[in-house]
Protein backbone atom coordinates (compact mmCIF):
# COMPACT_ATOMS: atom_id res chain seq x y z
CA UNK A 1 0.00 0.00 0.00
CA UNK A 2 1.25 3.48 -0.79
CA UNK A 3 0.22 6.94 0.41
CA UNK A 4 1.24 9.86 -1.81
CA UNK A 5 3.25 7.33 -3.83
CA UNK A 6 5.38 6.34 -0.82
CA UNK A 7 5.31 3.57 1.76
CA UNK A 8 3.63 4.69 5.02
CA UNK A 9 6.68 3.69 7.10
CA UNK A 10 8.88 6.13 5.21
CA UNK A 11 6.34 8.92 5.61
CA UNK A 12 6.16 8.30 9.36
CA UNK A 13 9.95 8.32 9.60
CA UNK A 14 10.09 11.61 7.71
CA UNK A 15 7.46 13.19 9.99
CA UNK A 16 9.36 11.97 13.06
CA UNK A 17 12.59 13.54 11.79
CA UNK A 18 10.86 16.85 10.98
CA UNK A 19 9.16 16.86 14.39
CA UNK A 20 12.41 16.21 16.26
CA UNK A 21 14.33 18.81 14.25
CA UNK A 22 11.56 21.35 14.83
CA UNK A 23 11.66 20.67 18.57
CA UNK A 24 15.44 21.01 18.55
CA UNK A 25 15.23 24.39 16.83
CA UNK A 26 12.54 26.08 18.88
CA UNK A 27 9.16 24.33 18.53
CA UNK A 28 7.73 24.08 22.05
CA UNK A 29 6.90 20.36 22.10
CA UNK A 30 7.85 18.06 24.96
CA UNK A 31 9.15 14.53 24.35
CA UNK A 32 5.83 13.18 25.69
CA UNK A 33 3.90 15.30 23.20
CA UNK A 34 6.19 14.15 20.38
CA UNK A 35 5.50 10.56 21.36
CA UNK A 36 1.75 11.19 21.41
CA UNK A 37 1.87 12.84 17.97
CA UNK A 38 3.80 9.95 16.49
CA UNK A 39 1.48 7.41 18.12
CA UNK A 40 -1.58 9.10 16.61
CA UNK A 41 0.07 9.26 13.18
CA UNK A 42 0.90 5.56 13.41
CA UNK A 43 -2.69 4.81 14.40
CA UNK A 44 -3.93 6.90 11.47
CA UNK A 45 -1.79 4.85 9.07
CA UNK A 46 -3.10 1.64 10.67
CA UNK A 47 -6.67 2.90 10.24
CA UNK A 48 -6.14 3.77 6.58
CA UNK A 49 -4.45 0.42 6.01
CA UNK A 50 -7.35 -1.49 7.60
CA UNK A 51 -9.90 0.37 5.49
CA UNK A 52 -7.98 0.19 2.20
CA UNK A 53 -6.96 -3.45 2.53
CA UNK A 54 -10.44 -4.49 3.70
CA UNK A 55 -9.12 -6.88 6.33
CA UNK A 56 -12.17 -6.62 8.57
CA UNK A 57 -10.10 -4.83 11.19
CA UNK A 58 -11.69 -1.41 10.66
CA UNK A 59 -13.57 -1.47 13.98
CA UNK A 60 -10.41 -2.15 15.98
CA UNK A 61 -8.54 0.49 14.00
CA UNK A 62 -11.22 3.12 14.67
CA UNK A 63 -11.30 2.40 18.42
CA UNK A 64 -7.49 2.44 18.65
CA UNK A 65 -7.34 5.69 16.68
CA UNK A 66 -9.87 7.25 19.09
CA UNK A 67 -7.76 6.11 22.05
CA UNK A 68 -4.69 7.62 20.43
CA UNK A 69 -6.48 10.93 19.86
CA UNK A 70 -7.57 11.00 23.49
CA UNK A 71 -3.96 10.36 24.57
CA UNK A 72 -2.81 13.16 22.28
CA UNK A 73 -5.28 15.63 23.78
CA UNK A 74 -4.24 14.59 27.29
CA UNK A 75 -0.56 15.04 26.36
CA UNK A 76 -1.32 18.59 25.24
CA UNK A 77 -3.01 19.54 28.50
CA UNK A 78 -6.63 18.39 28.35
CA UNK A 79 -7.79 17.71 31.88
CA UNK A 80 -10.35 14.93 31.95
CA UNK A 81 -11.22 12.51 34.72
CA UNK A 82 -10.67 8.81 34.08
CA UNK A 83 -14.42 8.22 34.30
CA UNK A 84 -15.06 10.78 31.56
CA UNK A 85 -12.37 9.21 29.39
CA UNK A 86 -14.02 5.82 29.82
CA UNK A 87 -17.42 7.27 28.92
CA UNK A 88 -16.07 8.84 25.72
CA UNK A 89 -14.39 5.59 24.71
CA UNK A 90 -17.62 3.67 25.42
CA UNK A 91 -19.47 6.13 23.16
CA UNK A 92 -16.95 5.55 20.37
CA UNK A 93 -17.13 1.77 20.80
CA UNK A 94 -20.93 1.88 20.85
CA UNK A 95 -21.06 3.95 17.67
CA UNK A 96 -18.63 1.61 15.94
CA UNK A 97 -20.69 -1.39 17.02
CA UNK A 98 -23.88 0.19 15.68
CA UNK A 99 -22.36 1.09 12.32
CA UNK A 100 -20.25 -2.01 11.67
CA UNK A 101 -22.23 -4.73 13.47
CA UNK A 102 -23.76 -6.26 10.35
CA UNK A 103 -20.51 -5.93 8.41
CA UNK A 104 -18.44 -8.26 10.57
CA UNK A 105 -18.63 -12.01 10.08
CA UNK A 106 -16.73 -14.52 12.13
CA UNK A 107 -14.34 -16.68 10.07
CA UNK A 108 -15.88 -19.87 11.51
CA UNK A 109 -18.98 -21.77 10.40
CA UNK A 110 -22.26 -21.05 12.15
CA UNK A 111 -23.46 -23.43 14.83
CA UNK A 112 -26.95 -24.92 14.51
CA UNK A 113 -28.08 -23.02 17.62
CA UNK A 114 -27.17 -19.74 15.90
CA UNK A 115 -29.52 -20.37 13.00
CA UNK A 116 -32.72 -20.90 15.01
CA UNK A 117 -34.39 -19.41 18.04
CA UNK A 118 -34.31 -21.49 21.23
CA UNK A 119 -37.66 -19.92 22.18
CA UNK A 120 -39.59 -21.12 19.12
CA UNK A 121 -40.69 -24.71 18.95
CA UNK A 122 -39.24 -26.64 16.04
CA UNK A 123 -41.56 -27.03 13.08
CA UNK A 124 -42.38 -30.62 12.15
MARLUMNU-212912 format. One record per residue: residue number from 0; x, y, z of N, C-alpha, C in turn. Coordinates in nm, 2 decimals, padded with zeros to 4 digits. Layout:
N
<guvex timi="NUM" n_u="X" n_v="Y" n_w="Z" ca_u="X" ca_v="Y" ca_w="Z" c_u="X" c_v="Y" c_w="Z"/>
...
REM end
This chain:
124
<guvex timi="0" n_u="00.08" n_v="-00.12" n_w="00.00" ca_u="00.00" ca_v="00.00" ca_w="00.00" c_u="00.09" c_v="00.12" c_w="00.00"/>
<guvex timi="1" n_u="00.05" n_v="00.22" n_w="-00.07" ca_u="00.12" ca_v="00.35" ca_w="-00.08" c_u="00.03" c_v="00.47" c_w="-00.05"/>
<guvex timi="2" n_u="00.09" n_v="00.57" n_w="00.01" ca_u="00.02" ca_v="00.69" ca_w="00.04" c_u="00.11" c_v="00.80" c_w="-00.02"/>
<guvex timi="3" n_u="00.05" n_v="00.88" n_w="-00.11" ca_u="00.12" ca_v="00.99" ca_w="-00.18" c_u="00.24" c_v="00.92" c_w="-00.26"/>
<guvex timi="4" n_u="00.22" n_v="00.80" n_w="-00.30" ca_u="00.33" ca_v="00.73" ca_w="-00.38" c_u="00.44" c_v="00.68" c_w="-00.30"/>
<guvex timi="5" n_u="00.43" n_v="00.68" n_w="-00.17" ca_u="00.54" ca_v="00.63" ca_w="-00.08" c_u="00.48" c_v="00.53" c_w="00.02"/>
<guvex timi="6" n_u="00.57" n_v="00.45" n_w="00.07" ca_u="00.53" ca_v="00.36" ca_w="00.18" c_u="00.50" c_v="00.43" c_w="00.30"/>
<guvex timi="7" n_u="00.40" n_v="00.40" n_w="00.38" ca_u="00.36" ca_v="00.47" ca_w="00.50" c_u="00.48" c_v="00.47" c_w="00.60"/>
<guvex timi="8" n_u="00.56" n_v="00.37" n_w="00.61" ca_u="00.67" ca_v="00.37" ca_w="00.71" c_u="00.77" c_v="00.48" c_w="00.68"/>
<guvex timi="9" n_u="00.79" n_v="00.51" n_w="00.56" ca_u="00.89" ca_v="00.61" ca_w="00.52" c_u="00.83" c_v="00.75" c_w="00.55"/>
<guvex timi="10" n_u="00.70" n_v="00.77" n_w="00.53" ca_u="00.63" ca_v="00.89" ca_w="00.56" c_u="00.64" c_v="00.92" c_w="00.71"/>
<guvex timi="11" n_u="00.61" n_v="00.81" n_w="00.79" ca_u="00.62" ca_v="00.83" ca_w="00.94" c_u="00.76" c_v="00.87" c_w="00.98"/>
<guvex timi="12" n_u="00.86" n_v="00.80" n_w="00.92" ca_u="00.99" ca_v="00.83" ca_w="00.96" c_u="01.03" c_v="00.98" c_w="00.93"/>
<guvex timi="13" n_u="00.98" n_v="01.02" n_w="00.81" ca_u="01.01" ca_v="01.16" ca_w="00.77" c_u="00.94" c_v="01.26" c_w="00.87"/>
<guvex timi="14" n_u="00.82" n_v="01.23" n_w="00.90" ca_u="00.75" ca_v="01.32" ca_w="01.00" c_u="00.82" c_v="01.32" c_w="01.13"/>
<guvex timi="15" n_u="00.86" n_v="01.20" n_w="01.18" ca_u="00.94" ca_v="01.20" ca_w="01.31" c_u="01.06" c_v="01.28" c_w="01.30"/>
<guvex timi="16" n_u="01.14" n_v="01.28" n_w="01.19" ca_u="01.26" ca_v="01.35" ca_w="01.18" c_u="01.23" c_v="01.50" c_w="01.18"/>
<guvex timi="17" n_u="01.12" n_v="01.54" n_w="01.10" ca_u="01.09" ca_v="01.69" ca_w="01.10" c_u="01.04" c_v="01.73" c_w="01.24"/>
<guvex timi="18" n_u="00.96" n_v="01.65" n_w="01.31" ca_u="00.92" ca_v="01.69" ca_w="01.44" c_u="01.03" c_v="01.70" c_w="01.54"/>
<guvex timi="19" n_u="01.13" n_v="01.61" n_w="01.54" ca_u="01.24" ca_v="01.62" ca_w="01.63" c_u="01.33" c_v="01.74" c_w="01.59"/>
<guvex timi="20" n_u="01.35" n_v="01.76" n_w="01.46" ca_u="01.43" ca_v="01.88" ca_w="01.43" c_u="01.36" c_v="02.01" c_w="01.46"/>
<guvex timi="21" n_u="01.23" n_v="02.02" n_w="01.45" ca_u="01.16" ca_v="02.14" ca_w="01.48" c_u="01.16" c_v="02.16" c_w="01.63"/>
<guvex timi="22" n_u="01.16" n_v="02.05" n_w="01.71" ca_u="01.17" ca_v="02.07" ca_w="01.86" c_u="01.31" c_v="02.11" c_w="01.90"/>
<guvex timi="23" n_u="01.41" n_v="02.06" n_w="01.83" ca_u="01.54" ca_v="02.10" ca_w="01.86" c_u="01.57" c_v="02.25" c_w="01.82"/>
<guvex timi="24" n_u="01.50" n_v="02.30" n_w="01.73" ca_u="01.52" ca_v="02.44" ca_w="01.68" c_u="01.41" c_v="02.53" c_w="01.72"/>
<guvex timi="25" n_u="01.34" n_v="02.51" n_w="01.83" ca_u="01.25" ca_v="02.61" ca_w="01.89" c_u="01.11" c_v="02.57" c_w="01.90"/>
<guvex timi="26" n_u="01.06" n_v="02.47" n_w="01.84" ca_u="00.92" ca_v="02.43" ca_w="01.85" c_u="00.89" c_v="02.38" c_w="02.00"/>
<guvex timi="27" n_u="00.80" n_v="02.44" n_w="02.06" ca_u="00.77" ca_v="02.41" ca_w="02.20" c_u="00.69" c_v="02.28" c_w="02.22"/>
<guvex timi="28" n_u="00.76" n_v="02.17" n_w="02.20" ca_u="00.69" ca_v="02.04" ca_w="02.21" c_u="00.78" c_v="01.95" c_w="02.30"/>
<guvex timi="29" n_u="00.71" n_v="01.89" n_w="02.40" ca_u="00.79" ca_v="01.81" ca_w="02.50" c_u="00.81" c_v="01.67" c_w="02.43"/>
<guvex timi="30" n_u="00.90" n_v="01.59" n_w="02.49" ca_u="00.92" ca_v="01.45" ca_w="02.43" c_u="00.79" c_v="01.37" c_w="02.45"/>
<guvex timi="31" n_u="00.71" n_v="01.39" n_w="02.55" ca_u="00.58" ca_v="01.32" ca_w="02.57" c_u="00.48" c_v="01.36" c_w="02.46"/>
<guvex timi="32" n_u="00.48" n_v="01.48" n_w="02.43" ca_u="00.39" ca_v="01.53" ca_w="02.32" c_u="00.44" c_v="01.48" c_w="02.18"/>
<guvex timi="33" n_u="00.57" n_v="01.47" n_w="02.16" ca_u="00.62" ca_v="01.41" ca_w="02.04" c_u="00.58" c_v="01.27" c_w="02.03"/>
<guvex timi="34" n_u="00.59" n_v="01.20" n_w="02.14" ca_u="00.55" ca_v="01.06" ca_w="02.14" c_u="00.40" c_v="01.04" c_w="02.11"/>
<guvex timi="35" n_u="00.32" n_v="01.13" n_w="02.17" ca_u="00.17" ca_v="01.12" ca_w="02.14" c_u="00.14" c_v="01.15" c_w="02.00"/>
<guvex timi="36" n_u="00.21" n_v="01.25" n_w="01.94" ca_u="00.19" ca_v="01.28" ca_w="01.80" c_u="00.22" c_v="01.17" c_w="01.71"/>
<guvex timi="37" n_u="00.34" n_v="01.11" n_w="01.73" ca_u="00.38" ca_v="00.99" ca_w="01.65" c_u="00.29" c_v="00.87" c_w="01.67"/>
<guvex timi="38" n_u="00.24" n_v="00.85" n_w="01.79" ca_u="00.15" ca_v="00.74" ca_w="01.81" c_u="00.02" c_v="00.76" c_w="01.73"/>
<guvex timi="39" n_u="-00.03" n_v="00.88" n_w="01.73" ca_u="-00.16" ca_v="00.91" ca_w="01.66" c_u="-00.14" c_v="00.90" c_w="01.51"/>
<guvex timi="40" n_u="-00.02" n_v="00.94" n_w="01.46" ca_u="00.01" ca_v="00.93" ca_w="01.32" c_u="00.02" c_v="00.78" c_w="01.28"/>
<guvex timi="41" n_u="00.08" n_v="00.70" n_w="01.37" ca_u="00.09" ca_v="00.56" ca_w="01.34" c_u="-00.05" c_v="00.49" c_w="01.34"/>
<guvex timi="42" n_u="-00.13" n_v="00.53" n_w="01.44" ca_u="-00.27" ca_v="00.48" ca_w="01.44" c_u="-00.35" c_v="00.52" c_w="01.32"/>
<guvex timi="43" n_u="-00.32" n_v="00.64" n_w="01.27" ca_u="-00.39" ca_v="00.69" ca_w="01.15" c_u="-00.35" c_v="00.60" c_w="01.03"/>
<guvex timi="44" n_u="-00.22" n_v="00.57" n_w="01.02" ca_u="-00.18" ca_v="00.48" ca_w="00.91" c_u="-00.24" c_v="00.35" c_w="00.92"/>
<guvex timi="45" n_u="-00.25" n_v="00.29" n_w="01.04" ca_u="-00.31" ca_v="00.16" ca_w="01.07" c_u="-00.46" c_v="00.17" c_w="01.03"/>
<guvex timi="46" n_u="-00.53" n_v="00.28" n_w="01.06" ca_u="-00.67" ca_v="00.29" ca_w="01.02" c_u="-00.68" c_v="00.29" c_w="00.87"/>
<guvex timi="47" n_u="-00.61" n_v="00.37" n_w="00.80" ca_u="-00.61" ca_v="00.38" ca_w="00.66" c_u="-00.58" c_v="00.24" c_w="00.60"/>
<guvex timi="48" n_u="-00.48" n_v="00.17" n_w="00.65" ca_u="-00.45" ca_v="00.04" ca_w="00.60" c_u="-00.56" c_v="-00.06" c_w="00.62"/>
<guvex timi="49" n_u="-00.62" n_v="-00.06" n_w="00.73" ca_u="-00.74" ca_v="-00.15" ca_w="00.76" c_u="-00.85" c_v="-00.12" c_w="00.67"/>
<guvex timi="50" n_u="-00.88" n_v="00.00" n_w="00.64" ca_u="-00.99" ca_v="00.04" ca_w="00.55" c_u="-00.96" c_v="00.00" c_w="00.40"/>
<guvex timi="51" n_u="-00.84" n_v="00.04" n_w="00.36" ca_u="-00.80" ca_v="00.02" ca_w="00.22" c_u="-00.78" c_v="-00.13" c_w="00.19"/>
<guvex timi="52" n_u="-00.72" n_v="-00.20" n_w="00.28" ca_u="-00.70" ca_v="-00.34" ca_w="00.25" c_u="-00.82" c_v="-00.43" c_w="00.28"/>
<guvex timi="53" n_u="-00.92" n_v="-00.38" n_w="00.34" ca_u="-01.04" ca_v="-00.45" ca_w="00.37" c_u="-01.02" c_v="-00.58" c_w="00.45"/>
<guvex timi="54" n_u="-00.95" n_v="-00.57" n_w="00.55" ca_u="-00.91" ca_v="-00.69" ca_w="00.63" c_u="-01.02" c_v="-00.72" c_w="00.74"/>
<guvex timi="55" n_u="-01.12" n_v="-00.64" n_w="00.75" ca_u="-01.22" ca_v="-00.66" ca_w="00.86" c_u="-01.18" c_v="-00.61" c_w="00.99"/>
<guvex timi="56" n_u="-01.06" n_v="-00.54" n_w="00.99" ca_u="-01.01" ca_v="-00.48" ca_w="01.12" c_u="-01.04" c_v="-00.34" c_w="01.14"/>
<guvex timi="57" n_u="-01.14" n_v="-00.28" n_w="01.06" ca_u="-01.17" ca_v="-00.14" ca_w="01.07" c_u="-01.22" c_v="-00.10" c_w="01.20"/>
<guvex timi="58" n_u="-01.30" n_v="-00.18" n_w="01.27" ca_u="-01.36" ca_v="-00.15" ca_w="01.40" c_u="-01.25" c_v="-00.13" c_w="01.50"/>
<guvex timi="59" n_u="-01.15" n_v="-00.22" n_w="01.50" ca_u="-01.04" ca_v="-00.21" ca_w="01.60" c_u="-00.96" c_v="-00.09" c_w="01.57"/>
<guvex timi="60" n_u="-00.94" n_v="-00.07" n_w="01.44" ca_u="-00.85" ca_v="00.05" ca_w="01.40" c_u="-00.92" c_v="00.18" c_w="01.44"/>
<guvex timi="61" n_u="-01.05" n_v="00.19" n_w="01.43" ca_u="-01.12" ca_v="00.31" ca_w="01.47" c_u="-01.11" c_v="00.33" c_w="01.62"/>
<guvex timi="62" n_u="-01.14" n_v="00.23" n_w="01.70" ca_u="-01.13" ca_v="00.24" ca_w="01.84" c_u="-00.99" c_v="00.28" c_w="01.89"/>
<guvex timi="63" n_u="-00.89" n_v="00.21" n_w="01.83" ca_u="-00.75" ca_v="00.24" ca_w="01.87" c_u="-00.71" c_v="00.39" c_w="01.83"/>
<guvex timi="64" n_u="-00.76" n_v="00.43" n_w="01.71" ca_u="-00.73" ca_v="00.57" ca_w="01.67" c_u="-00.80" c_v="00.67" c_w="01.77"/>
<guvex timi="65" n_u="-00.92" n_v="00.64" n_w="01.81" ca_u="-00.99" ca_v="00.72" ca_w="01.91" c_u="-00.91" c_v="00.73" c_w="02.04"/>
<guvex timi="66" n_u="-00.86" n_v="00.61" n_w="02.08" ca_u="-00.78" ca_v="00.61" ca_w="02.21" c_u="-00.65" c_v="00.69" c_w="02.19"/>
<guvex timi="67" n_u="-00.59" n_v="00.68" n_w="02.07" ca_u="-00.47" ca_v="00.76" ca_w="02.04" c_u="-00.50" c_v="00.91" c_w="02.04"/>
<guvex timi="68" n_u="-00.61" n_v="00.95" n_w="01.98" ca_u="-00.65" ca_v="01.09" ca_w="01.99" c_u="-00.67" c_v="01.14" c_w="02.13"/>
<guvex timi="69" n_u="-00.74" n_v="01.06" n_w="02.21" ca_u="-00.76" ca_v="01.10" ca_w="02.35" c_u="-00.62" c_v="01.12" c_w="02.42"/>
<guvex timi="70" n_u="-00.53" n_v="01.02" n_w="02.40" ca_u="-00.40" ca_v="01.04" ca_w="02.46" c_u="-00.33" c_v="01.16" c_w="02.41"/>
<guvex timi="71" n_u="-00.34" n_v="01.19" n_w="02.28" ca_u="-00.28" ca_v="01.32" ca_w="02.23" c_u="-00.34" c_v="01.44" c_w="02.30"/>
<guvex timi="72" n_u="-00.47" n_v="01.45" n_w="02.31" ca_u="-00.53" ca_v="01.56" ca_w="02.38" c_u="-00.48" c_v="01.57" c_w="02.52"/>
<guvex timi="73" n_u="-00.47" n_v="01.46" n_w="02.59" ca_u="-00.42" ca_v="01.46" ca_w="02.73" c_u="-00.28" c_v="01.50" c_w="02.74"/>
<guvex timi="74" n_u="-00.20" n_v="01.46" n_w="02.64" ca_u="-00.06" ca_v="01.50" ca_w="02.64" c_u="-00.04" c_v="01.65" c_w="02.62"/>
<guvex timi="75" n_u="-00.14" n_v="01.72" n_w="02.55" ca_u="-00.13" ca_v="01.86" ca_w="02.52" c_u="-00.21" c_v="01.94" c_w="02.63"/>
<guvex timi="76" n_u="-00.25" n_v="01.88" n_w="02.74" ca_u="-00.30" ca_v="01.95" ca_w="02.85" c_u="-00.45" c_v="01.94" c_w="02.88"/>
<guvex timi="77" n_u="-00.52" n_v="01.86" n_w="02.80" ca_u="-00.66" ca_v="01.84" ca_w="02.83" c_u="-00.68" c_v="01.77" c_w="02.97"/>
<guvex timi="78" n_u="-00.76" n_v="01.83" n_w="03.06" ca_u="-00.78" ca_v="01.77" ca_w="03.19" c_u="-00.91" c_v="01.70" c_w="03.19"/>
<guvex timi="79" n_u="-00.91" n_v="01.57" n_w="03.20" ca_u="-01.03" ca_v="01.49" ca_w="03.19" c_u="-01.02" c_v="01.38" c_w="03.29"/>
<guvex timi="80" n_u="-01.12" n_v="01.36" n_w="03.37" ca_u="-01.12" ca_v="01.25" ca_w="03.47" c_u="-01.12" c_v="01.12" c_w="03.40"/>
<guvex timi="81" n_u="-01.07" n_v="01.01" n_w="03.47" ca_u="-01.07" ca_v="00.88" ca_w="03.41" c_u="-01.21" c_v="00.83" c_w="03.37"/>
<guvex timi="82" n_u="-01.30" n_v="00.87" n_w="03.46" ca_u="-01.44" ca_v="00.82" ca_w="03.43" c_u="-01.49" c_v="00.88" c_w="03.30"/>
<guvex timi="83" n_u="-01.46" n_v="01.01" n_w="03.28" ca_u="-01.51" ca_v="01.08" ca_w="03.16" c_u="-01.44" c_v="01.02" c_w="03.03"/>
<guvex timi="84" n_u="-01.31" n_v="00.99" n_w="03.05" ca_u="-01.24" ca_v="00.92" ca_w="02.94" c_u="-01.30" c_v="00.79" c_w="02.90"/>
<guvex timi="85" n_u="-01.34" n_v="00.71" n_w="03.01" ca_u="-01.40" ca_v="00.58" ca_w="02.98" c_u="-01.54" c_v="00.60" c_w="02.91"/>
<guvex timi="86" n_u="-01.61" n_v="00.70" n_w="02.95" ca_u="-01.74" ca_v="00.73" ca_w="02.89" c_u="-01.73" c_v="00.76" c_w="02.74"/>
<guvex timi="87" n_u="-01.63" n_v="00.85" n_w="02.71" ca_u="-01.61" ca_v="00.88" ca_w="02.57" c_u="-01.57" c_v="00.76" c_w="02.49"/>
<guvex timi="88" n_u="-01.48" n_v="00.68" n_w="02.55" ca_u="-01.44" ca_v="00.56" ca_w="02.47" c_u="-01.56" c_v="00.46" c_w="02.46"/>
<guvex timi="89" n_u="-01.64" n_v="00.45" n_w="02.56" ca_u="-01.76" ca_v="00.37" ca_w="02.54" c_u="-01.85" c_v="00.42" c_w="02.43"/>
<guvex timi="90" n_u="-01.86" n_v="00.55" n_w="02.42" ca_u="-01.95" ca_v="00.61" ca_w="02.32" c_u="-01.89" c_v="00.58" c_w="02.18"/>
<guvex timi="91" n_u="-01.76" n_v="00.59" n_w="02.16" ca_u="-01.69" ca_v="00.55" ca_w="02.04" c_u="-01.72" c_v="00.41" c_w="02.00"/>
<guvex timi="92" n_u="-01.70" n_v="00.32" n_w="02.10" ca_u="-01.71" ca_v="00.18" ca_w="02.08" c_u="-01.86" c_v="00.14" c_w="02.05"/>
<guvex timi="93" n_u="-01.95" n_v="00.21" n_w="02.11" ca_u="-02.09" ca_v="00.19" ca_w="02.09" c_u="-02.13" c_v="00.23" c_w="01.94"/>
<guvex timi="94" n_u="-02.08" n_v="00.35" n_w="01.90" ca_u="-02.11" ca_v="00.40" ca_w="01.77" c_u="-02.05" c_v="00.30" c_w="01.66"/>
<guvex timi="95" n_u="-01.93" n_v="00.25" n_w="01.69" ca_u="-01.86" ca_v="00.16" ca_w="01.59" c_u="-01.94" c_v="00.03" c_w="01.59"/>
<guvex timi="96" n_u="-01.99" n_v="-00.02" n_w="01.70" ca_u="-02.07" ca_v="-00.14" ca_w="01.70" c_u="-02.20" c_v="-00.12" c_w="01.63"/>
<guvex timi="97" n_u="-02.26" n_v="-00.01" n_w="01.64" ca_u="-02.39" ca_v="00.02" ca_w="01.57" c_u="-02.37" c_v="00.02" c_w="01.42"/>
<guvex timi="98" n_u="-02.26" n_v="00.09" n_w="01.37" ca_u="-02.24" ca_v="00.11" ca_w="01.23" c_u="-02.18" c_v="-00.02" c_w="01.17"/>
<guvex timi="99" n_u="-02.09" n_v="-00.09" n_w="01.23" ca_u="-02.03" ca_v="-00.20" ca_w="01.17" c_u="-02.08" c_v="-00.34" c_w="01.21"/>
<guvex timi="100" n_u="-02.18" n_v="-00.34" n_w="01.29" ca_u="-02.22" ca_v="-00.47" ca_w="01.35" c_u="-02.26" c_v="-00.57" c_w="01.24"/>
<guvex timi="101" n_u="-02.33" n_v="-00.53" n_w="01.14" ca_u="-02.38" ca_v="-00.63" ca_w="01.03" c_u="-02.26" c_v="-00.65" c_w="00.93"/>
<guvex timi="102" n_u="-02.16" n_v="-00.58" n_w="00.94" ca_u="-02.05" ca_v="-00.59" ca_w="00.84" c_u="-01.94" c_v="-00.69" c_w="00.88"/>
<guvex timi="103" n_u="-01.95" n_v="-00.74" n_w="01.01" ca_u="-01.84" ca_v="-00.83" ca_w="01.06" c_u="-01.90" c_v="-00.97" c_w="01.06"/>
<guvex timi="104" n_u="-01.82" n_v="-01.06" n_w="01.01" ca_u="-01.86" ca_v="-01.20" ca_w="01.01" c_u="-01.75" c_v="-01.28" c_w="01.06"/>
<guvex timi="105" n_u="-01.78" n_v="-01.37" n_w="01.16" ca_u="-01.67" ca_v="-01.45" ca_w="01.21" c_u="-01.62" c_v="-01.55" c_w="01.11"/>
<guvex timi="106" n_u="-01.49" n_v="-01.58" n_w="01.11" ca_u="-01.43" ca_v="-01.67" ca_w="01.01" c_u="-01.45" c_v="-01.82" c_w="01.04"/>
<guvex timi="107" n_u="-01.56" n_v="-01.85" n_w="01.11" ca_u="-01.59" ca_v="-01.99" ca_w="01.15" c_u="-01.73" c_v="-02.02" c_w="01.11"/>
<guvex timi="108" n_u="-01.76" n_v="-02.14" n_w="01.08" ca_u="-01.90" ca_v="-02.18" ca_w="01.04" c_u="-02.00" c_v="-02.15" c_w="01.15"/>
<guvex timi="109" n_u="-02.12" n_v="-02.13" n_w="01.12" ca_u="-02.23" ca_v="-02.11" ca_w="01.21" c_u="-02.26" c_v="-02.24" c_w="01.28"/>
<guvex timi="110" n_u="-02.30" n_v="-02.23" n_w="01.41" ca_u="-02.35" ca_v="-02.34" ca_w="01.48" c_u="-02.50" c_v="-02.36" c_w="01.46"/>
<guvex timi="111" n_u="-02.55" n_v="-02.48" n_w="01.47" ca_u="-02.69" ca_v="-02.49" ca_w="01.45" c_u="-02.78" c_v="-02.40" c_w="01.54"/>
<guvex timi="112" n_u="-02.73" n_v="-02.38" n_w="01.67" ca_u="-02.81" ca_v="-02.30" ca_w="01.76" c_u="-02.82" c_v="-02.16" c_w="01.72"/>
<guvex timi="113" n_u="-02.72" n_v="-02.11" n_w="01.64" ca_u="-02.72" ca_v="-01.97" ca_w="01.59" c_u="-02.81" c_v="-01.95" c_w="01.48"/>
<guvex timi="114" n_u="-02.86" n_v="-02.05" n_w="01.41" ca_u="-02.95" ca_v="-02.04" ca_w="01.30" c_u="-03.10" c_v="-02.05" c_w="01.34"/>
<guvex timi="115" n_u="-03.13" n_v="-02.08" n_w="01.46" ca_u="-03.27" ca_v="-02.09" ca_w="01.50" c_u="-03.29" c_v="-02.04" c_w="01.64"/>
<guvex timi="116" n_u="-03.41" n_v="-02.00" n_w="01.67" ca_u="-03.44" ca_v="-01.94" ca_w="01.80" c_u="-03.46" c_v="-02.05" c_w="01.90"/>
<guvex timi="117" n_u="-03.40" n_v="-02.05" n_w="02.02" ca_u="-03.43" ca_v="-02.15" ca_w="02.12" c_u="-03.57" c_v="-02.13" c_w="02.18"/>
<guvex timi="118" n_u="-03.63" n_v="-02.02" n_w="02.16" ca_u="-03.77" ca_v="-01.99" ca_w="02.22" c_u="-03.88" c_v="-02.05" c_w="02.13"/>
<guvex timi="119" n_u="-03.86" n_v="-02.06" n_w="02.00" ca_u="-03.96" ca_v="-02.11" ca_w="01.91" c_u="-03.95" c_v="-02.26" c_w="01.91"/>
<guvex timi="120" n_u="-04.07" n_v="-02.33" n_w="01.90" ca_u="-04.07" ca_v="-02.47" ca_w="01.90" c_u="-04.03" c_v="-02.51" c_w="01.75"/>
<guvex timi="121" n_u="-03.96" n_v="-02.62" n_w="01.74" ca_u="-03.92" ca_v="-02.66" ca_w="01.60" c_u="-04.05" c_v="-02.70" c_w="01.52"/>
<guvex timi="122" n_u="-04.04" n_v="-02.67" n_w="01.39" ca_u="-04.16" ca_v="-02.70" ca_w="01.31" c_u="-04.14" c_v="-02.85" c_w="01.26"/>
<guvex timi="123" n_u="-04.25" n_v="-02.92" n_w="01.26" ca_u="-04.24" ca_v="-03.06" ca_w="01.21" c_u="-04.22" c_v="-03.08" c_w="01.07"/>
REM end
